[in-house]
């Protein structure tokens, strides 16, 4: 057993013995189908702390000849597939945690050559009959070993894009970066070496970059936050997995869903793994994923304020979905030309989620929304948005106290802020205005738009997740009377939809006058038995 060549299964064994463990071994048969039927060059990108390293350690434990993992996978989901035994500990694995290696090597300018020499040395020890020269380049030695022994390799590189990020930040020289591109080209665009590669598996935050690197790695099949096809269930925790571990640990699944759900790939509902695990371990719902990065990532890029960026951001903060063209972005951290490029980048980072069917992006959950709110606080262009957000806590209190004028005044300001003149009179605009004005309420409520209720459909309903709070039911009218909206809530018994809720309710009737662009409000309390 070596460091890079055919490492052991200790890392994965340790993870699999954790009290809270989600079995993702079903990815192994899915991945086998990919490289046997389609392409052995695979790149899986996902945001920070979404389990990239865990999956890499699992694949290493499965393929590596340097260990015996039969017992480790004995009762796993993946082992139930007939194809599972085919490659179990039967492939030579070369595994590189590129970020760890980069951080630990002092001579960074010679980083790539140092790694290659170390791997060559291990190859020479493992295959003495081939008389490997460690001074030769790594691809040549792999080809030579294959021609002499027919031994094949799986190459697993975790965080392949660390040097991409470093060169953009100005932390490494162009010379080192070009050496890295040559390294990738030698391993993965070498047709002579291709028969010796069972699988090339790259992970990173970003997909394959489509400018300097594209010519090197355009043979990779990519699985990203824009679409992951058959590998979608392994990008994060599924709803079923999250619910199961919540139930097992006597944890509130609905709160977990409210905070960490929201990503969706090919109809697979996905949760942020880090946040789910940390919330259960600590028995506390809060923002965990944000602690591993910084909201300044958001503020830096929305601060570019390409045409329309600000309007679209305000819509998303207000709970809306916006159209986005994800095809023009070249997967770089520079060279942004449109707001679509910015939003696509933020989708890859996990700060936005993507609906591929509608070609729209949105803020996925309560946790990530908090990061956006923090980011807007340091963006001067969003001062009005921040003012409305900061006033939303007081507005909730005013609503509890029946202050109709305060609600109407807040909606006047929010409504004009979330829309353009062209869409000002749309009903969606008023929904967004309510969502923005009551954004603080999301700390204590679940907000639902147009849910079936009683004999009709309630425009907006806020259901409390904390005890001793009234539910809020909104009905909206255009060019009418606020009292009519209020009466409609009662006549159509919208509160009947709250079958699992009893207690105080607050009915809020809103009328919007298109001519004056102002709102009126009527509030009434109701006790639901």
N, C-alpha and C positions, 0 to 999 in steps of 0.2 A: 504494500500500500504506500502510495506516494502523496505528495501535497497537491499536485496538479493532475497527474496521470493516475487514473483508477483510484480516486480517494474512497474512503470508507463511507459508511452510512450513519456515523455517529450523530451528525447534525440533524438529520431527519428523524432518527430514533428518539432523540431528545424532544423534538417538537411533538412527535406522535404520542409521547407519554404525558403530555401536558393534561391537566385536569379539564381544560376547555380545548378541544381539538376538533377541527372540521376536516373530515376525510375528503381530500380532493384527488384521490388516486384514479377516479374515473377519467381524469384527463389523459392517463397513459394510453388506454386503448384508443381514445379519440385522436391522440397525437400519432399513434402508430398508423392509423388509417390515413392521416395526412401525409406522412413521409413515405408510406408504401404506395399509395395510390396517386399522389399528386406531386409533392415536392419535399425534399429533405431539408430545405433551407427555410427556417421558420423564425419570424421575429414577433414577439408578443410584447406590446407596450401597454403600460397602465400607470396610473398616478403613484406617487410616493405612498409607501405603507399599504399597498394593496396586495401584498403577498408574493411579489416577484421572487424574492430570495427563497422563500419556503418552497415554492414550486420547483425552483432550480435544485434545491437540496433533495427533493423527492425524486426528481428525474435522475439525479446522480445516484441515489441509493438504488434505484430500479435498474439502470443500465450497467453500472460499474462492475467490472470484473474484480475490483479490489475488495469486494465484500460479498457476503451471503445474506440477502435480504428476504429470503423466502418466508421466514418466520415473522419478520417485521410486517410484511404485506399479507399475512395469512388470512386475516378476516376483513381485508379491505374491500371497498366497493369495486375497485379496478380488477382485483384478482378473480372476480366472478366472470370476467369476460374470457372466452376461450383463447384469445390471442395473447393474453397477459404473460403466459409462460415463455413465449417465443423469444423475448429479448432479456428476460430477467437475469441480470448479472452475467450477460454474455457479450457485452460490447465494451471496448476500451473507451473510457471517458477521459476527456481533457476538460477540466472545469476551472474557469478563471473568474474570480470576483474582481472585476476590473477596478471598481471604486476602491475596494480595500487595498488592492495591490498598489494603486496609484498613490493613495494616501500614505502608505507605509514605506515606499521606496524614496530615498532621499535624492538620488541622482535622477531627477525626473526627465531630463533631456534624453537619457539613455533607457528610459522606462521600458520601451517595447523590446529592445534588444536584450535587456536583463531578463524579462519574462521568458522570452524565446529560449535563451541559453539554459534557464532553469528547467524548462520543459524538455529540451533536448537532452539534458543530463539524465532526467528520469527515463526518457525513452531509451537511452543507451543502456541503462541498468536493467530495464524491463525486457529489452530485446538484444541481449549480448551477441546473439548469433548474427545480427545484422551489422555489427561493428559501426555503429552510428558515430559520426563526427559531430560533436556539439557545436563546432564552428559553422557548420552548414545551416542554411535557413530552415526554419521549422516545416514549411510546406514540403520541401524536398525530402526531408527525413520521413515525413508521414507517407509520402508516395513510395519511397524506397522500402519502408517496412511493409506496406501493403503488397508491393510486387514480390517481395521475398516470402511473406507469410500468409497473405490474404487476410490479415487482421484488419478490421474496420474500426472506425472511431466515431464517437459522438462528441461534438464540441459544444460545450455549454458556457456561454459568456454572460454573466450577470452585469447589468448596467453598462452595456456596450457604449452608451452615449455619454459617459462621463467626460471623455476628452472633447467631445463636441461642445458640451457645456463649458468646459474650461477654456477652449479657444475663443468662444464667444465672449467670455468674461475677461479675456486678455491675460489669463493666468499661465498659459503655455505658449510656446513659440509656434509659428507656422511650420517650422522645420519638424518639430515633434509631431504635429498634427498630420503632416504629410507622411511621416514614417508610419503613423497609425493607419492611414488610408492604405498604404502599401501592404501593411500587415493584413488588413481585412481582405484586400484584393487577392493576396497570395493564398489565403486560406479558402475563400469562398467564391472566387471567380476563376478558379484554376480547373479547367476541364480535365486535366490529367489527374488531379487529385480527387475529383468528384466521385469516382467509384469507391474510394476509400472512406467516404463520409456516409455513415448511416443516418446521422442527424446533425444539423447545425442549428442550435437553439440560442437566439439572442433575446435578452430582455432589456428594457430601458423605459424611461419616462416618455420619450418621443419615438414615433415611428421612424423608419428609415428616412433620412434627410434626402430630399429630392433636388439637390444641386451638386455639391462636391462629392457626396457619397453615393448618390444615385447610380452613377456609372459603375460604381464598385459593387453595389449590393442590390441591383435591380432584379436579381433572381430570387429574392426572398418573398415568401408568402407572408403577409402581414395580418396580425390580429390586433385591433386597436380599440380605443373607446368610441370610435365611429362605427365599428362593426367587427364582430369576432366569430361569426358563423358558428361552427360546431364547438368552438372552445369557449363560447360565451359564459357557460355556467362556472368556469374556472377563473374568471377575471376577478371576481369578488365573492362574497357570501350570497347565496341565493336566499329568497324569502323563506323557503322551506327549511334551509339549514339554520338561518337566523332564528326562526320561530322555535325550532327544536332545541337549540342551545339555551334560548331564553326560558323555555318551559322546564328544561332539565335543571336550570339554576335558579328557578323561581324568580324570574326577572320579568318586568313589564314589557311584553313584546310590542304592544301598541305604541308605547313611548319610544322604544328602540326604532320602530318603523318611522315614526314622525321625525326623528332626528337624523337617522343614518341611511334611510332608503332613498330612492329617487333615480338611481342610474338604471338604464334599461338597454339591453343589447339583444336584438332578435327575440323580443318578447320575454326575455329572461330578466326578472327583477333582481337587481343587485344592490348589496349593502357594502359600505366601507368596512372591511374586516378589522382594521386596527381599532376603530371607534367602538364597534360592537364588542370586541374582546375586552377592551379597557373599561367600558361601561359596566360590563358584567363582573369583571375582577374587582372593580372599585365600588360596585353597587351604587353607581351614580351616573346619571345622564348629564353629559356636558360636552363641550367641544374638545376632542382629543386630537383629531387629525390636524387641526390648525396649529397645534403645538409643535408639529414636526416641520412646518414650513412657515411662510410669512405672507400675510395679506398684502404686503407691498408688491408681490408679484402681480396682483390684480391692479392695484393703483398705478403701477408703472406703465402698464399696457393700455388701460382705458384712458390714462392721461394723454395718450397720443391723440385721442379724440378725432379720429377720422370722421368724415362726413356721416352723421347719423348715429355715431357710437353712443353719445350721451342719451339720446332719446330711447335707444334700444335697451341700454342698461337700466334706465328708470323703469321701463316696462317690465323687465325681468325682476327687478327688486319688488315691483308691484304684483308679482305672481303670474306674469304673462309669459307666453312662449313667443319667440321671435324667429323669423326666417333666417337661415344662414346657409351660405354656399361654402361647403367644406372642400371643394375640389381644387381651389387655386392655391391653398396654403402649401408651402414647400417643406413643411416640418422643420423649419429652422427656428432659431431664437432671435433672428434678425431679419431685416428685409421685409417687414410688414408693410403692405401696401393698401389694405382696406380693413374695415371693421370686421369683415368675414375672416380675415387672416387672424386677427386678434382673438375673436371668439373661438375659432377652431383650435388655436393654441391652448386656450383656457379649457376647452373640452378635454384635450389630452392630459392636462394637468389635474383634471377632476374638479375644477372650480365651476364648470358648467357640465350639464348632461346633454345628450343628443338623442332626438327622436328621428331615426333614419327614414321612417315611413313618411313623416310630415316634413322632413328636412328642416327641423327647428331645434333650437337650443333653449335651455332654461336652467335656473338655479335648482339643483336637485333636492335639497333638504334643509332643515332648520340649522344644522351644523354649518353647512357651507354658506347659507344666507348670512350667518353671523360674521363670517370672514368678509363677505361683500360689504356689509354695513361698516365694519372696521376700516375697510379700504376706502370707502367713500368719505370717511371723516377727514382723510388727509388729502383729498382732491378738492381744490378750490372751486372747480367747475360744478361741484355737486353740493354747494352750500345750501341751496333751497331744499334739496332732497334731505340733507341732514337735519335741517330745521324741522321738517315734517316728521321725520323719524323720531327725533328727540321729543317732539310734542305729543307723540302717539301714546305715551304712558299716561299723561295727564288727560288725553282725550278719552281713554278707557274709563277713567274715574268720572269724568264729566258725563259719560254715557250712563254709568251706574246711577248717577245722581239725577238723570233725566234732563240734562242741560241740552235742549234741542238746538239752541242758537250756536253752541260750541261745535256740535256735530256738523251743522250746515256750513259754518265758516270754514272748518277744516276741509270739508269736501270741496268747497269752492277753490281752495288753494291746491289741493291734491289733484283735482280733476284737470285743471289747466296745466298742471305740471307733468302729468303722465301722457298727455296726448298732443298731437299737432292739430292745427285748425281743420285739416281735412277729415280727421277721425274723431273730432271732439264730441260729436253728438252720438257716436256709437255706444251701444249698451256696454260693450266690453270696456270702454274707457271708464265708465262709472264703476264697474266691478273693480278695475285696477285702482281707481281712486280710493275706494273703500279699503282695499287690501293695504295700500300704502299708508293711509291715515291710521289704520288699526294694526300696523306692523308689530308694535309692541305686544299686542294681544296674542301673537303666535307663541310667546313664552308660556301661555296658559291655556291656549285654545287650539283646536284643530279647525281650520277654515275650509268650508266646502262651498263650491259655486254651483248653483242651479241643480240641487239634488231633488229628486222626487219627494214631495211632502204633502201629506193629506190629500186634498183634491186637486193639487197642482204642483208647481215647481217653485220652491223658495229661491230667490235670487242669490242670497248669501246667508250662510248659517255658520255660526261660531259655536262649537261644542266644547265646553270646558274639559280639560284633562286634570285639573286640580279641584279639590272639593270646595264647596261653599261659594261657588261662582255661578252667576246666572248664564244660561245660554242666550245667545244673541241671534235674532232672526231679522234679516233685512229684506224689505220689498221695495223695488225701485219703480218709479213712474216718470214718464217724460211729458212735459207740458200738461200736467194734471194737478192733483192736489195730494199733498203728503198724507192727509187723513184718509184718502181713498186707499193708498198703499197700506196704511196701518190696518184698515178694516179688512182688506183682502187677506192679510195674515190670519186674522181671526176667523173670517167666514170660510176660508178654505182649509182651516185647521192645519197650517203648515207644521205646527208643533207635534202633530201625530207621528211625523217621521222620526222623532227622537224617542223611539220605543224603549231604549235602555236608559232614558234620562227622565228623572222626575225632580221637581223643585221649581226654583225661580227661573223665569224667562223674561227677556226684555225684547219687545217688538219695536222695530225701528222702521218707520215708513219714510221714504225719501222721495222727493219730487225734484226733478231737474227741469228748469225753464230754459229752453234753447235760445230764446231771444235775449234774455238778460244774463245767461250763462251763470245762473246762481241756483242754489239748492235751498229747499225748505225741509224741515224734519219734524216728525211727530214720534214721541216715545211713550210707550206704555208697558207697565209691568204686568206679568201674568203668572199665576201659580198653576203648574201642571201636576196633577195628582198621580 
